[in-house]
Amino acid sequence: MIVRPHEHWLTRIFVWHGSVLPKIFSRLLLNFLLSIAVILMLPWYYSLGIKLTVAPFSILGVAIAIFLGFRNNACYARYVEARQLWGQLMIASRSLLREVMNTLPDGSSVEGFVRLQIAFAHSLRMTLRRLPQQETLARYLTPEQLNAVLAVQSPANHILLLMGNWLAEYRKQGVLSDILFHSLNNRLNDMSGVLAGCERIASTPVPFAYSLILHRTVYLFCIMLPFALVVDLHYMTPFVSVLISYTFIALDALAEELEEPFGLENNDLPLDAICNAIEIDMLQMNAQTAIPPKMSPDKCYQLT
């Protein structure tokens, strides 16, 4: 996620970090070179007796803009839902630890439970980003727990099972009544719902055929555009063509980033920072002193 301070409108025009321009710069450069080539071939183009007008491109451009808007809205809805799920995880984690600390007798150690909660957040983050988990989870789980977690298909789900077993032990000892255990178990169910929601988004992309037809149409439009503009604009063709192409190609590239909100691109969710915030909250609620520093954006204003 890009986190930039408020800037003057003129300064924002020239922003590089955080825009999709670095990603699509080579494509715009090709469009610029194609426009120059079309200008150089203009006499030969006239000799063919073929003349493209701007009219069909105006109609097609409106249609592409509408469908790109629909696609961007669909991808942004996935992004918003993913952020809401991680917000629910933060709420459930805080509430669960608070209820556990208020319910158990004085002097009961909840350090093991805190570690399981932190491990769950990191495991979910690494599962969604398809990253190896052993090194990170080893900081929070015992060797026995780590081996059991890494041996299953869904490590985060197994950590939820370990948290349920931790609560069940106090229930067997008579410390937790059935009503209190049921209340705490509902918090685990909330976290399980977050896990399932994130897995659903990660495993169900926008239909490929829908994205493909828009992708092809956008690039065919941008390739043919200089041939329609050159007759009327001549030497201004490269600049106008690149400006129009930037709009369509940038929207297409932005939709690709928002479609997968759990990745590591500029406009993806800052899962590292969210997990860092959850870890700090859990440790501070347990009155621990060894607390990691809060993450902040890097020099390019990116928060991962």
N, C-alpha and C positions, 0 to 999 in steps of 0.2 A: 504494500500500500504506500502511496506517495502522500507524505504529510508536509505540506509547504506552508509557510506563513503567508498572510495576506500581502499581496503585492499590487503596485500600481498597474493599471490596465496596459500601459505602454510596455512595462517590463515583462508582463505576462505574455505578450505577443512573441517575445524572443526566448521563451522558456524552452530548454532542451531536455533536461532531466525530468522525467515524469510524463512526458508526452510519448505518443507512439511514433513520433518522427524518426528516432534512431532505428526503429524496427522496419520502417517502410521506406527509408531514405533511398536504398538501392532501387526500389521499384519506381519511385518518382524520378530518379535519375534516368532510368531506361525510358520512361515516358518523355522526358525532356529531350533525350538524344533522338528518339523516334520522331518527335515534332520537328527537330532540326533537319533530319533526313527527309521528311515530307516537304519541307520548304525547298530543299535543294532539288527535289524531284518534281517540283511544281510544273515546269514546262512539259515534262514527260506525262505528268498526270493530266494536264489539259489535252494532250494529244490523244489520249485514250477515249475522250468524249464522255467520261464518267464524272458525274458531279454529285457528291453527297451534300445534302443541305443539313442545316441545324435542326430543322423541324422534327424529324423522327427521333433525334437524340434528345430533344426536349421532352417528348412524350415518354421515351424509355427512361430518361433520367428521373422523371417524377415517379414512375413505377418502381425503379430501383430504390429510390429514397424511401418510399413507403414500406417496401418489404425489408429494407435494412433497419428501418425504425421498429418494425415488428420483431425482428430478430434481436436487436439490441435490448428491447424491452423484455423479451423472454430471458435473455442471458442475464440482464440486470436483476430480474426477479429471482433467479437462482443465487446470485451474489447476495441479495438482501436476505433471502431465507437462510443461507449459510451463516451470515453474520448473526441473525436472530438465534439460530441454534447454538452458536458459541456463547452468545449472551445468556441463554438459558442454562448452559453448562456452568457459567460463572455463578449464576444465582443459586443453582442447585448445590454446587460445591460449598459455597459459603453457608447456606442454610443447613445442609447436612452436618457439617462440622460443628456449627453452633448448637444444633440440637443434640448431637452426641456429647459435646462437652457439658451441656446443661443437664443432661439426663444421667450420665454415669456418676457414681459416687466420687466425692473429693479424693484426690490422690491417684485416680485411675490415669494410666498413661495412654494417650491417644496418638503418640508419635508414629506408631506403625500404621494407624489408620490414615494419618496425614500423608505419609509417604505413598500409600496406595492411591489416595486422591490425586496427588501430584503426578504419579506414574500414569494414571488413567488419562489425564489431559495430554501428557507428552506422547503416550502411545497412540491416542486418537490422531494427534497432529502428524506423527510419522507414518501412520497407516494411510492417511489421506494423501500424503505427499510421496508415498512409496519409498520411504527411507529406511535404512537398517535401524533396528531398535535396541539391540543388545547393549551397546556402550552406554546409551542414555539411561535405559531402565535399570542398569546395574547400579546406578547411584541411589536408587530408591527401593529396590526390591532385594530380598535375601536371595542367595544362590538357588535355593529350592524353589522359591516363587518365580524367579527369572526363568529357570528351565521349564517350569510348567506353563508360563505365559508364552514363551517363544515356540512351544511345541504345538500350539493350536492355530486354527485358521484366523481367528479374530483375537489378537492379544488384548485389546481394550475390553472386550466382552469378558475375558477370563479374569481380568483385574476386577471387574464388577463382581464376579463370583467370589473372589477372595475378600472383597469388602463385605459381601453378604455373609460369608463364613465368619468373618471377624465379629460382626454383630450377633450372629447366631450363637457364638461361644458365650457371650454375656447373657443371652437369653437362656441358655442351658444352665448357667450358674444362678439364675433367678434374679440377676441384676436388672434386666429389662423385662417388663411385662409384655404380654402379647400385644396390647394396644400400642405401647411405645415402639415395640419392634415393627409393628405394621406401619406406623407413621414414618419411621426411618427407612423402611423398605420402599415406601412410596418415593422417597428422594432418590433412591437407587433406580427406581423405575423411570424417573424423570431423566436421569443420566443415560439410561438405556435408550430412551426415546431420542435423545440427542445423537447418540451413536448411530442408531438406525437411520435417522434423518440425514446425517452427513454421508453415510454409506450410500443412501439412495441417490443423493445428488452426484456423488463421485462416480457411481456406476451407471448413471443414466444420462448420457450426453444429449444435447440437442440432436434430433434426427439428422444423420449424415447427409441424406439426399437433399434436405432442405438447405443445409449450409453449403453444399456443393453447388447447387444451382445458382445461389446468390453469388458465390465466389466466382464462378465461371462468368456470369453475366457482368459483374463489376469489371473484371479484367478485360473481357471482350469490348465492353463499352469504352474503357480507357485506351485500349489499343486503337480503336477505330475513330476515336474523337478527333485527333489531329487532322485526319483526312476531311472531316466536315468543317473544321474551323479555318483551315489554311486558305480557302478560297476568299473568305471575307477578311480575315485578320492578318494574313501574311506573316510578318515578322513578330507579331504579338502572339502567334499560335503557341509557342512553347510555354509562355507564362500562363496563359489562360488555361491551357490543357493541364498543366501541372497543378494549378489551383483547384480545378474541378476534380482531377484524379485524387488529389490529397483528401478531399472531403469524403469520397466514396471508399477509397482504400483504407483510410484511417478508421472509418466506422466499421469496416469489415474486420480490421485487425483488433480493434477494441472489443468487438463481440467475441472474438476468439479468446481473448484474455478473460473476459467476464464469464464465459461459458464454463471454465474450470476455476472456480474461486479459491481452491485450496492449493494452488501452485505457488511458484516462486517468482512470477513475473511482477512487473511494476504495479499493476492494478489488482493483484490478488490480495486475499485477506492476510493480515499480519498474524499468523498463527503462533509464531515464535513469541511475539510480544504479548499475546493473549495468555499463552501458557505461562510466561514469565510473571504476568500479573496475578494469575491464579496461584502460582507457587508462593509469591510474596504474601498474598492474603492468607493462605493456609499456615505458613510459618509464623506470621505475626499473630494470628489468632491463637496459636499454640505457644505464644510467648518465647519463641526461639530467637537467638541472636545472630546466628549464621544465615543471613538473608542475602540472596543475590541482588545485584544492582538492577534498577529498573531500566529496561531497554528504551532506547531513543533512536530517532531516525539517523541514518548515516549522512555523510557529506553530500550525497545525492538526494537527500530527503526521502529515502526509502526505508520503510519499516517492514521487516520480514515477519 
